[in-house]
Amino acid sequence: MKYLGEPQYQHGQLDRSGVLLVNLGTPRSTETRDVRRYLAQFLSDPRIVELPRWLWNLILHGVILRFRPRRSAEAYRSVWTDDGSPLMTGSVDLCAAVREHLREAHGLAVPVELAMRYGEPSVRTALDTLREQGVRRLLVLPLYPQYSGTTVASVFDEVSTMLQKTRWIPELRTINQYFDRPDYIQALANSITTARAEHGSGQLLVFSFHGIPERYLLNGDPYHCQCHKTARLTAERLGLAADQYRVVFQSRFGRERWLHPYCDETMKALPGEGVKSIDVICPAFSIDCLETLEEIADENREYFMEAGGERYHYIPCLNDNPEHVAVLSQLLVQHMGGWPELSADYDATQRQQELSAQAPAAEAMRAALPG
């Protein structure tokens, strides 16, 4: 078997702890061919679509990839910036801010790299970069507050697949969710309070979460329950009554029943219920992207206004907001607890001297090996 990144071991090299942040991914450009390539990778993931592979491949390659990339490319063009994909630029900014905050606020000069589950930079590329920096203890944080097999488990699958191709794997920890952390809930509540102070308060606060097929919930996926708890805790922090907020689910495709109520149907119905002014936030997304900027801030706004709504305000994701950065940094620090090189009494200089003193003997033993 040919292993990735060989050789990996050098005598005298200090072990380091490192962090891998993983977001969903984005096409390289808004060209149809790049969108098709991205969608093919995304929709081929068995965690995303749980159907027999032979059946799904017929649908995917025979129908979906023939028509959807062109429509999706148009949608991406509507949110693309001069710097590229909002998801990519926002994730890069967040990664850099977390790296800096760990150093400045916690005194931890640890490598922090960004990967995309689909597209570039790939998980493999990020793992290679961390390995080249001497990372022997790795903490993986998927940038999804709520756990789902379609997101967090898929990241674990890809990390595991890449590590199976590595001769000397690092010690590994993963963070599955942070949907109900008090500091995360406070950051959401503060973002809503700030937005309402600047733009006024709607009659209703709508929490829109990305949907998954309902049968995933029935088969044991906890995502639905975690979304509702995030919304409830945030509403309680804001002092909202049960009739002052609502949870909906967006981004469904296909014919089967998904988590409901559906966002688009709700937007079309609310004005008829007497709700003319709303604020909308998407707590399942850490960074603004196509699903928030085009689908929620634009498309669903049109549904609401055309149905008789009078005011629709989208509240951005937490993105690289300093409070969000602090939440994620504290989460990482807690999960890296106990690793030797991060302890208060760890002396890197002394440890380097010890390893350097051992290196000649180790190299001599290697040189004496037969062949």
CORCOR-V78700 format. One record per residue. PHI is phi in whole degrees, -180 to 180 (NA if undefined). NEAR is the number of other ideal C-beta (glycine too) atoms within 12 Angstrom. Layout:
phi: (PHI | PHI)
near: (NEAR | NEAR)
This chain:
phi: (NA | -91 | -89 | -76 | 67 | -83 | -79 | -112 | -112 | -131 | -64 | 89 | -86 | -70 | -73 | -131 | -92 | -146 | -126 | -119 | -94 | -128 | -114 | -67 | 134 | -159 | -62 | -68 | -151 | -93 | -68 | -56 | -64 | -72 | -67 | -62 | -62 | -65 | -63 | -62 | -68 | -62 | -80 | -86 | -69 | -64 | -73 | -80 | -122 | -92 | -132 | -52 | -59 | -63 | -70 | -66 | -63 | -63 | -68 | -64 | -86 | -87 | -128 | -61 | -75 | -85 | -121 | -66 | -56 | -66 | -66 | -66 | -62 | -63 | -65 | -62 | -61 | -72 | -116 | -63 | -114 | -62 | -90 | 114 | -67 | -59 | -64 | -69 | -64 | -67 | -68 | -62 | -63 | -65 | -60 | -64 | -68 | -66 | -57 | -68 | -68 | -60 | -74 | -77 | -91 | -119 | 69 | -112 | -91 | -103 | -63 | -130 | -119 | -109 | -134 | -112 | -62 | -126 | 90 | -119 | -70 | -74 | -60 | -60 | -61 | -66 | -64 | -62 | -63 | -66 | -61 | -64 | -92 | 82 | -74 | -114 | -131 | -123 | -112 | -107 | -121 | -69 | -84 | -126 | -61 | -100 | -79 | -148 | -61 | -74 | -121 | -63 | -65 | -66 | -62 | -60 | -56 | -69 | -60 | -62 | -61 | -69 | -70 | -64 | -98 | -114 | -67 | -119 | -78 | -79 | -61 | -130 | -132 | -130 | -107 | -86 | -168 | -149 | -67 | -123 | -62 | -56 | -72 | -67 | -62 | -65 | -63 | -62 | -61 | -66 | -65 | -69 | -61 | -64 | -63 | -71 | -68 | -86 | -120 | 89 | -105 | -79 | -66 | -139 | -101 | -107 | -97 | -108 | -110 | -63 | -87 | -140 | -56 | -60 | -67 | -65 | -61 | -64 | -91 | 118 | -73 | -84 | -55 | -55 | -68 | -68 | -62 | -63 | -69 | -56 | -64 | -64 | -64 | -66 | -62 | -64 | -63 | -86 | 75 | -88 | -79 | -61 | -88 | -102 | -146 | -149 | -108 | -134 | -129 | -117 | 68 | -77 | -148 | 86 | -100 | -77 | -74 | -107 | -56 | -138 | -71 | -77 | -62 | -63 | -66 | -64 | -62 | -73 | -95 | -57 | -58 | -68 | -90 | 94 | -93 | -106 | -138 | -138 | -116 | -127 | -134 | -122 | -73 | -80 | -109 | -83 | -131 | -64 | -155 | -55 | -68 | -96 | -79 | -96 | -73 | -91 | -70 | -117 | -60 | -73 | -61 | -62 | -58 | -67 | -69 | -67 | -85 | 116 | -68 | -117 | -147 | -138 | -124 | -91 | -97 | -60 | -63 | -69 | 49 | -100 | -51 | -54 | -68 | -63 | -59 | -66 | -61 | -66 | -63 | -64 | -60 | -65 | -59 | -63 | -80 | -90 | -57 | 96 | -72 | -54 | -71 | -103 | -76 | -65 | -97 | -76 | -113 | -64 | -64 | -64 | -65 | -65 | -64 | -63 | -67 | -64 | -68 | -83 | -61 | -59 | -65 | -65 | -68 | -66 | -64 | -65 | -66 | -82 | -66 | -60 | 81)
near: (8 | 8 | 18 | 24 | 24 | 15 | 15 | 23 | 21 | 20 | 20 | 20 | 23 | 27 | 28 | 32 | 37 | 39 | 48 | 49 | 47 | 45 | 43 | 43 | 39 | 41 | 36 | 26 | 21 | 28 | 19 | 25 | 18 | 27 | 36 | 30 | 25 | 36 | 36 | 25 | 28 | 34 | 32 | 24 | 29 | 20 | 27 | 33 | 28 | 25 | 22 | 11 | 16 | 11 | 14 | 22 | 19 | 15 | 23 | 30 | 21 | 13 | 17 | 27 | 28 | 17 | 18 | 26 | 29 | 21 | 21 | 34 | 28 | 18 | 26 | 36 | 23 | 19 | 32 | 28 | 19 | 7 | 13 | 23 | 35 | 34 | 39 | 35 | 25 | 37 | 42 | 29 | 28 | 38 | 38 | 20 | 31 | 41 | 30 | 22 | 32 | 33 | 19 | 16 | 20 | 27 | 15 | 31 | 21 | 34 | 34 | 41 | 36 | 43 | 38 | 38 | 42 | 33 | 32 | 27 | 28 | 27 | 39 | 27 | 23 | 35 | 38 | 27 | 25 | 39 | 37 | 20 | 26 | 27 | 37 | 28 | 31 | 43 | 41 | 42 | 43 | 42 | 43 | 43 | 44 | 40 | 33 | 39 | 30 | 38 | 40 | 35 | 32 | 34 | 39 | 30 | 25 | 37 | 35 | 20 | 20 | 32 | 30 | 16 | 23 | 30 | 17 | 21 | 24 | 32 | 22 | 26 | 25 | 28 | 33 | 25 | 31 | 35 | 37 | 27 | 27 | 19 | 26 | 36 | 29 | 25 | 35 | 44 | 33 | 26 | 33 | 39 | 24 | 21 | 26 | 25 | 14 | 14 | 20 | 15 | 24 | 30 | 28 | 35 | 40 | 43 | 43 | 44 | 43 | 39 | 36 | 41 | 31 | 21 | 19 | 29 | 25 | 17 | 16 | 15 | 28 | 27 | 37 | 34 | 22 | 33 | 37 | 28 | 28 | 40 | 39 | 28 | 28 | 38 | 30 | 21 | 25 | 29 | 15 | 27 | 14 | 15 | 13 | 25 | 36 | 34 | 36 | 42 | 40 | 40 | 33 | 26 | 27 | 23 | 8 | 18 | 18 | 30 | 35 | 23 | 26 | 27 | 39 | 30 | 21 | 31 | 37 | 25 | 24 | 35 | 24 | 15 | 19 | 16 | 30 | 19 | 25 | 43 | 41 | 44 | 45 | 46 | 46 | 46 | 43 | 44 | 41 | 36 | 38 | 41 | 36 | 38 | 32 | 32 | 37 | 44 | 31 | 22 | 29 | 36 | 31 | 18 | 28 | 41 | 22 | 17 | 25 | 20 | 32 | 20 | 24 | 34 | 30 | 34 | 39 | 32 | 39 | 42 | 33 | 32 | 30 | 22 | 25 | 37 | 33 | 29 | 36 | 44 | 37 | 29 | 36 | 39 | 29 | 21 | 27 | 32 | 19 | 16 | 28 | 20 | 28 | 28 | 16 | 11 | 10 | 20 | 14 | 20 | 11 | 14 | 21 | 20 | 14 | 15 | 21 | 19 | 14 | 17 | 20 | 14 | 15 | 19 | 16 | 12 | 12 | 16 | 12 | 10 | 9 | 5 | 5)
